[in-house]
Amino acid sequence: MRYIKRLPIQLTAMLMIASLVTLKGQPNTNSFDCSRELMKIEHAMNDTTHISFQATSNMHFNNGAHETYSFDYKVSKDKLSIRGSDSTEIIQNEVFSLAVKNRLKKAELSWSKSVLNYILRVHVHSASFNEKFVASRSFVDSGNYRILSYHFKGGPYTQYDIVYSKSTHRIQSIRYSFGGTKSSSPDSPFPYTVNVQFSNYQTGGFNDSVFNTDAWFLRRNGVYYMVAPYENYILINSLNHK
């Protein structure tokens, strides 16, 4: 008769758990775990009402040019207000999203979308984007932070990293590169790299009035139009666009 030696239940459970845990310092490449990390980031943003923070974007171009912009964010669930030093403003409530380019006196009206669209800058949370461009994902711990990285099949993106707090899951920085790995001309701005630093997270200090779009546009007889002092702005209606 053949005897099978059985391990104690507690030891068996410990071995099973250990087999699922990534070694410290080693990247976790499990697709489900990576998706769950992105969900944690989104949940941290949507779980707090009336949160404000700042972002500073540094762009470095192949031709040596450099641009820096700052942005003030106010977020409450899916409602959003952004004011940028580049003269752009975005106001979003539960229904509409209005993107305004004050310098050009233009505005585009569309349906509201995930707040992540305006924070991540690249549609890495989109299924179609991942299917088309992303080869794999991974995340690894670095001190008090975790880095979620996207690895691409090829151009136009060559790098995309989200650095965020392991405890609060609030984003600390985003780094990405666009335009391939090298340029055919030293005068070309491509490729370029972007580093966005997020800071000064605060709760409270404003109310839902900052998400009110009535100060920008109204609807009359089925037609949307800008109101004073923006009546001279060109309004692009993208509500019927997919």
C-alpha positions as CSV (number, residue, x, y, z in Angstrom):
1,M,0.0,0.0,0.0
2,R,1.3,3.5,-0.9
3,Y,1.2,6.2,1.8
4,I,0.9,9.9,1.0
5,K,2.3,12.2,3.7
6,R,0.0,15.1,4.2
7,L,1.3,18.5,5.2
8,P,-0.4,20.3,8.2
9,I,-3.3,22.5,7.1
10,Q,-1.6,25.7,8.3
11,L,1.7,25.0,6.6
12,T,-0.2,24.2,3.3
13,A,-2.1,27.5,3.5
14,M,1.2,29.4,4.1
15,L,2.8,27.8,1.1
16,M,-0.2,28.6,-1.1
17,I,-0.1,32.2,0.0
18,A,3.7,32.4,-0.5
19,S,3.3,31.2,-4.1
20,L,1.0,34.1,-4.9
21,V,3.1,36.8,-3.4
22,T,5.7,38.6,-5.5
23,L,9.1,38.7,-4.0
24,K,9.9,42.1,-2.4
25,G,11.6,44.4,-5.0
26,Q,10.5,42.2,-7.9
27,P,7.9,43.5,-10.4
28,N,4.5,42.0,-10.3
29,T,3.4,41.3,-13.9
30,N,0.1,39.7,-13.2
31,S,-2.5,41.5,-15.4
32,F,-5.3,41.2,-12.9
33,D,-3.2,42.6,-10.1
34,C,-2.2,45.6,-12.3
35,S,-5.8,46.3,-13.2
36,R,-6.7,46.2,-9.5
37,E,-3.9,48.7,-8.7
38,L,-5.4,51.1,-11.3
39,M,-8.8,50.6,-9.7
40,K,-7.4,51.6,-6.3
41,I,-6.0,54.8,-7.8
42,E,-9.4,55.6,-9.3
43,H,-11.3,54.7,-6.1
44,A,-9.0,57.0,-4.1
45,M,-9.9,59.9,-6.3
46,N,-13.7,59.1,-6.4
47,D,-14.0,58.2,-2.7
48,T,-13.3,61.7,-1.4
49,T,-15.6,64.6,-2.0
50,H,-14.2,68.1,-2.5
51,I,-10.5,67.3,-2.9
52,S,-8.1,69.8,-4.4
53,F,-4.5,69.5,-5.5
54,Q,-1.9,71.0,-7.9
55,A,0.0,69.5,-10.8
56,T,3.2,70.8,-12.5
57,S,3.9,69.5,-16.0
58,N,7.4,69.6,-17.4
59,M,7.8,68.7,-21.1
60,H,11.2,68.1,-22.7
61,F,11.4,68.0,-26.5
62,N,13.9,66.4,-28.8
63,N,14.9,69.8,-30.3
64,G,15.9,71.1,-26.8
65,A,12.7,73.0,-26.2
66,H,11.2,72.9,-22.7
67,E,7.7,73.8,-21.5
68,T,6.3,74.0,-17.9
69,Y,2.7,74.4,-17.0
70,S,0.8,74.3,-13.7
71,F,-2.7,73.2,-13.0
72,D,-5.1,73.6,-10.1
73,Y,-7.6,70.7,-9.7
74,K,-10.8,70.6,-7.8
75,V,-12.5,67.2,-7.8
76,S,-15.7,65.8,-6.2
77,K,-16.6,62.3,-7.4
78,D,-17.0,62.7,-11.2
79,K,-17.2,66.5,-11.0
80,L,-14.1,68.4,-11.9
81,S,-12.6,71.8,-12.3
82,I,-9.2,72.5,-13.8
83,R,-7.4,75.8,-14.3
84,G,-4.1,75.8,-16.2
85,S,-1.4,78.3,-16.6
86,D,-1.7,77.7,-20.3
87,S,-5.1,79.5,-20.3
88,T,-7.1,76.3,-20.4
89,E,-10.0,75.5,-18.1
90,I,-12.2,72.4,-17.8
91,I,-15.5,72.4,-16.0
92,Q,-17.3,69.1,-15.6
93,N,-20.6,68.2,-13.7
94,E,-22.6,65.0,-13.7
95,V,-23.7,65.6,-17.3
96,F,-21.5,67.9,-19.3
97,S,-17.8,68.5,-19.7
98,L,-16.6,71.9,-21.1
99,A,-13.0,72.3,-22.2
100,V,-12.1,76.0,-22.7
101,K,-9.1,77.4,-24.5
102,N,-9.3,81.1,-23.4
103,R,-6.3,82.1,-25.5
104,L,-8.0,80.9,-28.6
105,K,-11.5,81.9,-27.5
106,K,-12.7,78.3,-28.2
107,A,-14.7,75.8,-26.1
108,E,-15.7,72.2,-26.7
109,L,-18.8,70.7,-25.1
110,S,-19.0,66.9,-24.6
111,W,-20.5,64.4,-22.2
112,S,-18.9,64.0,-18.8
113,K,-16.2,61.3,-18.6
114,S,-14.0,59.6,-16.0
115,V,-11.9,62.0,-13.9
116,L,-8.9,59.8,-14.8
117,N,-9.1,61.1,-18.4
118,Y,-7.9,64.5,-17.1
119,I,-5.4,63.2,-14.6
120,L,-3.6,60.3,-16.4
121,R,-3.4,62.3,-19.7
122,V,-3.0,59.1,-21.6
123,H,-5.9,56.7,-22.0
124,V,-4.1,53.8,-20.3
125,H,-7.3,52.9,-18.5
126,S,-9.1,52.3,-21.9
127,A,-9.6,48.8,-23.1
128,S,-9.1,49.8,-26.7
129,F,-5.9,51.7,-25.9
130,N,-4.5,48.7,-24.1
131,E,-5.4,46.3,-26.9
132,K,-3.8,48.5,-29.5
133,F,-0.6,49.7,-27.8
134,V,0.1,47.9,-24.6
135,A,2.2,44.7,-24.5
136,S,2.3,44.2,-20.7
137,R,2.0,45.9,-17.4
138,S,3.8,45.6,-14.1
139,F,4.2,47.3,-10.7
140,V,6.9,47.4,-8.1
141,D,7.3,49.0,-4.7
142,S,9.9,51.8,-4.1
143,G,9.9,53.0,-0.5
144,N,6.5,54.4,0.4
145,Y,5.5,54.5,-3.2
146,R,4.4,52.0,-5.8
147,I,5.2,52.4,-9.6
148,L,2.6,51.1,-12.1
149,S,4.3,50.8,-15.5
150,Y,3.0,50.2,-19.0
151,H,5.2,48.4,-21.5
152,F,4.3,49.1,-25.1
153,K,4.4,47.1,-28.4
154,G,6.0,50.0,-30.2
155,G,5.4,53.6,-31.0
156,P,4.1,56.2,-30.4
157,Y,4.5,55.6,-26.7
158,T,7.7,54.2,-25.3
159,Q,7.2,54.7,-21.5
160,Y,4.3,55.3,-19.1
161,D,4.7,55.2,-15.3
162,I,2.3,56.1,-12.5
163,V,4.0,56.7,-9.1
164,Y,1.6,56.7,-6.2
165,S,1.4,56.3,-2.4
166,K,1.0,52.7,-1.2
167,S,-1.1,53.8,1.7
168,T,-3.5,56.5,0.2
169,H,-3.1,55.5,-3.5
170,R,-2.9,59.2,-4.4
171,I,-0.8,59.9,-7.4
172,Q,2.6,61.5,-6.8
173,S,3.9,61.7,-10.4
174,I,3.3,60.5,-13.9
175,R,6.1,60.0,-16.4
176,Y,5.7,59.2,-20.1
177,S,7.4,59.4,-23.5
178,F,5.8,60.0,-26.8
179,G,7.0,59.9,-30.5
180,G,9.2,56.9,-30.7
181,T,12.8,56.3,-29.4
182,K,14.7,58.6,-31.8
183,S,14.1,61.4,-34.3
184,S,15.1,61.7,-37.9
185,S,15.9,65.4,-37.5
186,P,17.4,67.3,-34.6
187,D,14.9,70.1,-35.3
188,S,11.9,67.8,-34.7
189,P,10.2,68.1,-31.3
190,F,9.7,64.3,-31.3
191,P,10.2,62.3,-29.3
192,Y,9.3,64.2,-26.1
193,T,9.0,63.3,-22.5
194,V,6.5,64.5,-19.9
195,N,6.9,64.5,-16.1
196,V,3.9,65.6,-14.1
197,Q,4.3,66.2,-10.3
198,F,1.2,66.2,-8.1
199,S,1.2,67.9,-4.7
200,N,-0.7,69.8,-2.0
201,Y,-3.7,67.4,-1.6
202,Q,-6.4,69.1,0.5
203,T,-10.0,68.2,1.4
204,G,-12.7,70.9,1.6
205,G,-12.3,74.6,1.0
206,F,-14.8,74.8,-1.9
207,N,-18.3,73.6,-2.8
208,D,-20.1,72.3,-5.9
209,S,-20.6,75.9,-7.3
210,V,-17.2,75.5,-9.0
211,F,-18.7,72.8,-11.2
212,N,-21.6,74.9,-12.3
213,T,-21.5,75.3,-16.1
214,D,-24.3,77.9,-16.3
215,A,-21.7,80.7,-16.0
216,W,-20.3,79.4,-19.3
217,F,-23.1,78.2,-21.5
218,L,-26.8,77.7,-21.7
219,R,-29.3,75.7,-23.9
220,R,-32.2,77.4,-25.6
221,N,-34.5,75.7,-28.1
222,G,-32.1,72.8,-28.4
223,V,-29.1,75.0,-29.2
224,Y,-26.1,75.4,-26.9
225,Y,-24.5,78.8,-26.7
226,M,-21.9,80.6,-24.7
227,V,-23.0,83.4,-22.3
228,A,-21.4,86.7,-21.3
229,P,-18.5,87.3,-21.0
230,Y,-17.8,84.4,-23.3
231,E,-20.4,85.1,-26.0
232,N,-17.6,85.7,-28.5
233,Y,-16.1,82.2,-28.0
234,I,-16.5,79.5,-30.6
235,L,-18.4,76.6,-29.1
236,I,-17.8,73.2,-30.6
237,N,-20.7,70.8,-29.8
238,S,-19.3,67.2,-29.6
239,L,-22.3,65.8,-27.7
240,N,-23.3,63.7,-30.7
241,H,-19.8,62.4,-31.4
242,K,-18.8,59.0,-30.1
